[in-house]
Every structure is written in structure tokens, then in C-alpha cells.
Amino acid sequence: MVNLLIKPASGMCNMECEYCFYCDETEKRKQASYGLMSIETAENVLRKGILYAKNSCTVAFQGGEPTLCGLDFFRHIISFAKQYKKPGVRLDFALQTNGYGIDEEWCRFLHDNHFLVGLSVDGLEEIHNEYRHNHQGQGTYRRILETAAMFDKYQVEYNILTVVHKDVAENIREIYKDYQRKGWNYLQFITCLDPLGEKRGQERYSLLPEAYGRFLTELFRLWYKDWKRNRQPFIRQFENYIGILAGYQPESCEQRGICGIQNVVEADGSVYTCDFYVLDEFCLGNLNKDSMADIQKKREEIGFIDRSRNHSKECRECRWFALCRGGCYRSREGEKDNYFCAGYQYFFENCYSQLEEIAKFHQNT
């Protein structure tokens, strides 16, 4: 299985979100932006990635804002990618977008090519607009709702991605109910990251561990009530915890507790270990000149995955370790344990019995 996470517009964006972790990363490397990906580079990346895959290849586009490359770019490279699909190898496409530049032509393209789309929305209008602006400093919420309506009209398969910062965490009950009213049934909540290598908890959007624990608990209780009525939305994090309890390997690297094999590709063709570490010291090579085998060899040489096995003795002996597994390495870096550890413990202490109940239900049906 090969996963390519391609940033064809580097860190460029048609919006300015105050908490953007990728803007923070680009400012901490020698070259902040690599501009727009050339057709030649895109072809090299896709050809080498797809041919290296044995069972499946997922090609996801992210940014910055990937749609800045334009539809003609995407039409060409998707057509090119399909030419290299080998018999027996599944080829899937995905796109993470802020939705600001989407129009009906984009919707037709995404539907016709079976893209799974992640659309970024941060809860209610006031909360979303507080941090997610256009370049003129104006809120973007209404424009993103228009995009969601177009996705529905053209039957684009999409989920909602919400960054859990301070304001989202404090208002999750209202947000959950609002998402229900809108018919958004596939949800992903990701923790807001403080700037890399800097003291945590200092930004106005910072998510503190205790607040995260209360957020998870309240969200789960709302979700559990809906589960009892067989009308719960799909929430990736909860589904993974239930899968762990049922004996399955979680698909989220955060919930595996050990970094996975990612191939994050910048616009110049350079490959990095993880979306949270697109930094000079974690560059694995460049697919304009290196092979996928070379890239994987370099990954082993720098020990990126091995370093994520650094769970402390106290962490490993925690009663919740088998379920929590220490969380994402990015949230452990510079800490004895995961920065959000207190939040996770609060959540599991309050919700474990219901998680276990659901896992047993699925095992018996």
C-alpha cells in the first residue's frame, strides 16, 4: 500500500487561518514556498508512486490550498495517473480543501473522478470566522456553506474536518447539533497544534489538555445518545477506539501511537516523513530523481518511525495505554508524555464503559 499526500501548491492559500500549522512549518525551513507543482514533477511523483504500489495507492491532495493549481492541472494528472494503474491495484483519490475556491465545474470533476473530499469547517459561523479569514480579513463561513451545498447538489462524497481549538472545544454541544441539522454525518475532529518547538498553550486559540478532555467527553456523550437511537454520525476518532476494543488495528497513526509510513510530497517533488514534519531535516529525497525504494531506505536511516516508540515507563504502565497508545508523536515531542494526556485520561475515565459496550455490541452482531 502506498499513500501519497501531495501539496501541489506548497503552502500557498487563498485564505489566512490564524492557527495554520503548515504556515508555521514553512516558516521554519530554508525555503518557505516551492510554488506550484509543474506537470513534469506531478507525473514523476505519480508514476513512481503508483508503480511502487502492490495492493493499493491513495493519492491525496492537500496544502496550503491544492485547488490553486487549477482544474486543468488536476484533469491532466488524474488522467495520467489512471494510465499507470496496474491490474489488481486499487487507485483512490482524495482532496482536502478549505472550499473557498470551489465552483460547480470543480464539483463535477470531483464527482466524476470519485474523489473523497475533506471540507474544513470550524463549527458555528462566529467561531469559524474568528480564525478562518480571506486575505482581506473577512470571514469565510457563508462561502464554505455554499460549497457544501454544491457538493450535495453534485453528489460529491465529502466529510467535514473541524480543527478543535479553544472555542470549538467550549461550544461542541451547539456545534454537534448544528452539524446534525445540516445533515453532516461524516466528521473528523483534529486537535489544534501550537507552533512547533514553542511553549504550548500560549496562543489565543490554544487547546489546553483539560479542555480537550471535556470536549471529547461531551462530544462522545452526544454521539452515544445518538448511537442508542441508531442515528449517530461517523466520527473517526470514536470509531477507531471502538475498533481497538474489538481487536482491530486503528487506521489513524495518532491512535496507533507509532508514526506510520507517509509520503508527503512538496511542490518541487521532495518527500517528507509526515505532514507535521515537512522540515528540511526530515526530507527523504525527491521523486524527480530518487526512486520510491530510495525514499523508504532514507526513512529507515533517519529512524523517524523508531523515535515515535519513546513512550515513558509511566505511559506504558497507564491503565489506558492499550487504548490511548500515547497518541500522536507531535503532541509528545518535548514532553514527558503526550501534552493532552490529562485530557485523554479524563475522557477514558468517563466514557470507557460506553466504548466497551459499543465494541461488544459490534462483536456480537
C-alpha positions as CSV (number, residue, x, y, z in Angstrom):
1,M,0.0,0.0,0.0
2,V,1.3,3.4,-1.0
3,N,-0.1,6.7,0.4
4,L,0.9,9.9,-1.4
5,L,0.0,13.2,0.2
6,I,0.7,15.8,-2.4
7,K,1.0,19.5,-1.8
8,P,0.8,20.8,-5.4
9,A,0.5,24.5,-4.3
10,S,3.0,24.1,-1.5
11,G,1.9,26.3,1.4
12,M,0.1,28.9,-0.7
13,C,-3.5,29.5,0.2
14,N,-6.5,31.7,-0.7
15,M,-7.3,32.0,3.0
16,E,-5.4,33.0,6.1
17,C,-6.2,30.8,9.1
18,E,-4.6,32.1,12.3
19,Y,-3.7,28.6,13.6
20,C,-2.4,27.1,10.4
21,F,0.2,24.5,11.4
22,Y,1.6,24.4,7.8
23,C,2.3,28.1,7.7
24,D,4.2,27.6,10.9
25,E,6.2,24.7,9.4
26,T,7.1,26.6,6.2
27,E,8.5,29.5,8.1
28,K,10.9,27.1,9.9
29,R,12.7,25.7,6.8
30,K,15.2,27.3,4.5
31,Q,12.7,27.7,1.6
32,A,9.1,28.5,2.8
33,S,7.3,28.0,-0.5
34,Y,8.0,25.9,-3.6
35,G,5.3,27.5,-5.7
36,L,3.0,25.5,-7.9
37,M,4.0,21.9,-8.9
38,S,4.9,21.5,-12.5
39,I,3.3,18.9,-14.7
40,E,6.6,17.1,-15.1
41,T,7.1,16.8,-11.4
42,A,3.5,15.7,-10.9
43,E,4.0,13.0,-13.5
44,N,7.2,11.8,-11.9
45,V,5.6,11.6,-8.5
46,L,2.5,9.7,-9.7
47,R,4.3,7.3,-12.0
48,K,6.8,6.3,-9.3
49,G,4.3,6.1,-6.5
50,I,1.6,4.1,-8.5
51,L,4.1,1.7,-10.0
52,Y,5.6,1.0,-6.5
53,A,2.2,0.1,-5.0
54,K,1.4,-3.6,-4.7
55,N,-2.2,-3.6,-3.5
56,S,-3.5,0.0,-3.4
57,C,-2.4,3.5,-3.9
58,T,-4.1,6.5,-2.4
59,V,-3.3,9.9,-3.9
60,A,-4.5,12.7,-1.7
61,F,-4.0,16.4,-2.4
62,Q,-3.6,18.9,0.4
63,G,-1.9,22.3,1.0
64,G,-1.9,25.1,1.6
65,E,-4.9,25.0,-0.8
66,P,-4.4,22.5,-3.6
67,T,-7.2,23.9,-5.8
68,L,-4.9,26.9,-6.5
69,C,-3.3,24.7,-9.2
70,G,-6.4,24.9,-11.2
71,L,-8.7,22.3,-12.8
72,D,-6.6,21.8,-15.9
73,F,-3.7,20.7,-13.8
74,F,-5.9,18.2,-12.0
75,R,-7.6,16.9,-15.1
76,H,-4.2,16.2,-16.7
77,I,-2.6,14.5,-13.7
78,I,-5.6,12.4,-12.8
79,S,-5.8,11.2,-16.4
80,F,-2.1,10.5,-16.3
81,A,-2.4,8.6,-13.0
82,K,-5.1,6.3,-14.4
83,Q,-2.8,5.3,-17.2
84,Y,-0.3,3.8,-14.7
85,K,-2.8,1.9,-12.7
86,K,-1.7,-1.8,-12.6
87,P,-4.2,-4.6,-12.7
88,G,-5.2,-5.6,-9.2
89,V,-4.0,-2.3,-7.7
90,R,-6.7,0.0,-6.3
91,L,-6.3,3.7,-7.0
92,D,-8.2,6.2,-4.9
93,F,-8.2,10.0,-5.0
94,A,-8.8,12.4,-2.1
95,L,-8.7,16.2,-1.7
96,Q,-8.5,18.3,1.5
97,T,-9.8,21.8,0.8
98,N,-10.9,24.9,2.6
99,G,-13.7,25.1,0.0
100,Y,-13.2,28.8,-0.7
101,G,-12.4,28.5,-4.4
102,I,-14.8,25.6,-5.3
103,D,-17.3,26.1,-8.1
104,E,-19.8,23.9,-10.0
105,E,-17.1,22.8,-12.5
106,W,-14.9,21.6,-9.6
107,C,-17.9,19.7,-8.2
108,R,-18.5,17.9,-11.5
109,F,-14.8,17.0,-11.7
110,L,-14.7,15.7,-8.1
111,H,-17.8,13.6,-8.6
112,D,-16.9,12.2,-11.9
113,N,-13.4,11.1,-10.7
114,H,-14.8,9.7,-7.4
115,F,-12.8,11.9,-5.1
116,L,-13.3,11.7,-1.3
117,V,-13.2,15.3,-0.2
118,G,-12.5,16.8,3.2
119,L,-14.1,20.2,3.7
120,S,-12.8,22.4,6.5
121,V,-15.4,24.0,8.7
122,D,-14.9,25.2,12.3
123,G,-18.3,24.9,13.9
124,L,-20.6,27.8,14.1
125,E,-20.4,31.0,11.9
126,E,-19.0,33.2,14.7
127,I,-16.4,30.6,15.7
128,H,-15.3,29.8,12.2
129,N,-15.0,33.4,11.1
130,E,-12.9,34.3,14.2
131,Y,-9.9,32.4,12.8
132,R,-10.6,31.4,9.2
133,H,-10.4,34.6,7.1
134,N,-9.8,35.5,3.5
135,H,-6.9,37.8,2.6
136,Q,-9.0,40.8,3.3
137,G,-9.6,39.7,6.9
138,Q,-13.2,38.8,6.2
139,G,-15.0,35.7,7.5
140,T,-15.4,32.8,5.1
141,Y,-18.2,30.7,6.7
142,R,-21.0,31.7,4.3
143,R,-18.8,30.9,1.3
144,I,-18.0,27.5,2.7
145,L,-21.6,26.7,3.3
146,E,-22.2,27.4,-0.4
147,T,-19.5,24.9,-1.3
148,A,-21.2,22.2,0.9
149,A,-24.5,22.9,-0.8
150,M,-22.8,22.4,-4.2
151,F,-21.2,19.2,-3.0
152,D,-24.7,17.9,-2.1
153,K,-26.2,19.0,-5.4
154,Y,-23.5,17.2,-7.4
155,Q,-23.3,14.2,-5.0
156,V,-19.6,14.8,-4.2
157,E,-18.6,12.4,-1.4
158,Y,-17.3,14.6,1.4
159,N,-16.7,14.8,5.2
160,I,-16.3,17.7,7.5
161,L,-12.9,18.4,9.1
162,T,-13.0,20.6,12.2
163,V,-10.0,21.8,14.0
164,V,-10.5,21.6,17.7
165,H,-9.2,24.9,19.2
166,K,-10.3,26.6,22.4
167,D,-13.5,28.0,21.0
168,V,-14.6,24.8,19.3
169,A,-14.0,22.8,22.4
170,E,-16.1,25.1,24.6
171,N,-19.0,25.0,22.2
172,I,-19.1,21.5,21.0
173,R,-22.7,20.8,22.1
174,E,-24.0,23.6,19.9
175,I,-21.7,22.6,17.0
176,Y,-22.7,19.0,17.1
177,K,-26.4,19.9,17.0
178,D,-25.8,22.4,14.1
179,Y,-23.9,19.7,12.1
180,Q,-26.8,17.4,12.7
181,R,-29.3,20.0,11.3
182,K,-27.1,20.4,8.2
183,G,-27.0,16.6,7.6
184,W,-23.3,16.3,8.1
185,N,-22.8,12.7,9.0
186,Y,-19.1,12.1,8.4
187,L,-17.0,14.1,10.8
188,Q,-13.3,14.4,11.8
189,F,-12.1,16.4,14.7
190,I,-8.4,17.2,14.9
191,T,-6.6,18.9,17.7
192,C,-5.3,22.3,17.1
193,L,-1.5,22.4,17.2
194,D,0.6,25.1,18.8
195,P,3.6,26.4,16.9
196,L,6.3,23.7,16.5
197,G,9.0,23.8,19.2
198,E,7.4,26.6,21.1
199,K,5.8,26.6,24.6
200,R,2.3,25.2,24.3
201,G,-0.8,26.9,25.5
202,Q,0.2,30.5,24.8
203,E,-1.9,31.3,21.7
204,R,-5.4,32.7,21.9
205,Y,-6.6,29.6,20.1
206,S,-4.6,27.1,22.1
207,L,-6.3,23.9,23.2
208,L,-5.4,23.0,26.8
209,P,-5.4,19.4,27.9
210,E,-8.3,19.8,30.4
211,A,-10.4,21.5,27.8
212,Y,-9.7,18.7,25.3
213,G,-10.8,16.1,27.9
214,R,-14.1,17.9,28.5
215,F,-14.5,18.3,24.7
216,L,-14.1,14.6,24.0
217,T,-16.4,13.6,26.8
218,E,-19.2,15.9,25.9
219,L,-18.9,15.1,22.2
220,F,-18.9,11.3,23.0
221,R,-22.0,11.6,25.2
222,L,-23.9,13.3,22.5
223,W,-22.7,10.7,20.0
224,Y,-23.5,7.9,22.4
225,K,-27.1,9.1,22.8
226,D,-27.5,9.0,19.0
227,W,-25.9,5.6,18.8
228,K,-28.5,4.3,21.2
229,R,-31.1,5.6,18.6
230,N,-29.1,4.2,15.7
231,R,-28.7,7.7,14.2
232,Q,-25.1,8.6,15.1
233,P,-22.7,10.3,12.7
234,F,-19.4,8.7,11.8
235,I,-16.7,10.2,14.0
236,R,-13.4,8.9,13.0
237,Q,-11.7,9.0,16.5
238,F,-14.5,7.2,18.3
239,E,-14.8,4.6,15.6
240,N,-11.0,3.9,15.9
241,Y,-11.3,3.5,19.7
242,I,-14.2,1.1,19.3
243,G,-12.2,-0.8,16.7
244,I,-9.3,-1.2,19.1
245,L,-11.5,-2.6,21.8
246,A,-13.0,-5.0,19.2
247,G,-9.5,-6.2,18.4
248,Y,-8.8,-4.3,15.2
249,Q,-5.7,-2.2,14.3
250,P,-6.7,1.5,14.1
251,E,-6.2,3.2,10.7
252,S,-5.2,6.5,12.3
253,C,-1.5,6.7,13.1
254,E,-2.3,9.0,16.0
255,Q,-4.3,6.2,17.6
256,R,-1.7,3.6,16.8
257,G,0.8,5.6,18.9
258,I,3.6,4.9,16.4
259,C,4.2,7.0,13.3
260,G,3.1,5.5,10.0
261,I,4.7,5.4,6.6
262,Q,3.6,8.6,4.9
263,N,4.9,10.2,1.7
264,V,4.2,13.9,1.9
265,V,5.3,15.4,-1.4
266,E,6.0,19.1,-1.7
267,A,5.5,21.0,-4.9
268,D,9.1,20.5,-6.0
269,G,8.8,16.7,-5.7
270,S,10.6,16.5,-2.4
271,V,9.3,13.8,0.0
272,Y,8.9,14.1,3.8
273,T,8.1,11.8,6.6
274,C,4.9,13.3,7.9
275,D,2.6,16.3,7.3
276,F,3.6,17.6,10.8
277,Y,7.3,17.4,9.9
278,V,7.7,18.9,6.4
279,L,11.0,20.4,7.5
280,D,14.5,20.3,6.0
281,E,15.8,17.7,8.4
282,F,13.1,15.3,7.5
283,C,13.4,15.4,3.7
284,L,13.7,11.8,2.4
285,G,14.7,12.7,-1.2
286,N,13.0,14.0,-4.4
287,L,10.9,11.9,-6.8
288,N,12.2,13.8,-9.7
289,K,15.5,11.9,-9.3
290,D,15.0,9.3,-6.5
291,S,13.0,6.1,-6.5
292,M,10.4,5.1,-4.0
293,A,12.8,2.5,-2.7
294,D,15.4,5.2,-2.1
295,I,12.8,7.2,-0.2
296,Q,11.9,4.2,2.0
297,K,15.6,3.4,2.7
298,K,16.2,7.0,3.8
299,R,13.2,6.8,6.1
300,E,14.8,3.8,7.9
301,E,18.2,5.5,8.0
302,I,16.9,8.6,9.9
303,G,14.9,6.4,12.3
304,F,11.7,8.6,12.1
305,I,9.3,5.8,13.0
306,D,11.6,4.3,15.7
307,R,11.8,7.6,17.5
308,S,8.0,7.5,18.0
309,R,8.3,4.5,20.2
310,N,9.6,6.7,23.0
311,H,6.7,6.1,25.4
312,S,7.8,6.6,29.0
313,K,7.5,3.8,31.6
314,E,4.7,5.7,33.3
315,C,2.8,5.9,29.9
316,R,3.2,2.2,29.1
317,E,2.0,1.3,32.6
318,C,-1.0,3.5,32.4
319,R,-4.3,1.6,32.6
320,W,-5.4,3.4,29.4
321,F,-2.3,2.7,27.3
322,A,-3.7,-0.2,25.3
323,L,-6.5,2.2,24.1
324,C,-4.6,5.5,24.0
325,R,-1.2,4.2,22.9
326,G,0.4,7.5,23.7
327,G,-1.2,9.5,20.9
328,C,0.5,11.4,18.2
329,Y,4.3,11.9,18.5
330,R,3.9,15.6,17.6
331,S,2.0,16.0,20.9
332,R,4.7,14.1,22.8
333,E,7.7,16.0,21.5
334,G,9.3,18.0,24.2
335,E,7.0,16.5,26.8
336,K,7.5,13.5,29.2
337,D,4.2,12.1,27.9
338,N,1.5,13.4,25.5
339,Y,0.7,17.0,26.1
340,F,-3.0,16.1,26.1
341,C,-2.5,13.1,28.5
342,A,-4.7,14.6,31.2
343,G,-7.5,15.2,28.7
344,Y,-7.3,11.6,27.4
345,Q,-7.4,10.2,30.9
346,Y,-10.5,12.3,31.8
347,F,-12.2,11.1,28.6
348,F,-11.5,7.4,29.2
349,E,-12.4,7.5,32.9
350,N,-15.8,9.0,32.0
351,C,-16.6,7.1,28.8
352,Y,-14.8,3.8,28.8
353,S,-17.8,1.7,29.8
354,Q,-19.8,3.0,26.9
355,L,-17.0,2.5,24.4
356,E,-16.7,-1.1,25.6
357,E,-20.5,-1.6,25.4
358,I,-20.4,-0.5,21.7
359,A,-17.4,-2.7,20.9
360,K,-19.1,-5.7,22.4
361,F,-22.3,-5.0,20.5
362,H,-20.4,-5.0,17.2
363,Q,-18.6,-8.2,18.1
364,N,-21.9,-9.9,18.8
365,T,-23.7,-8.7,15.7
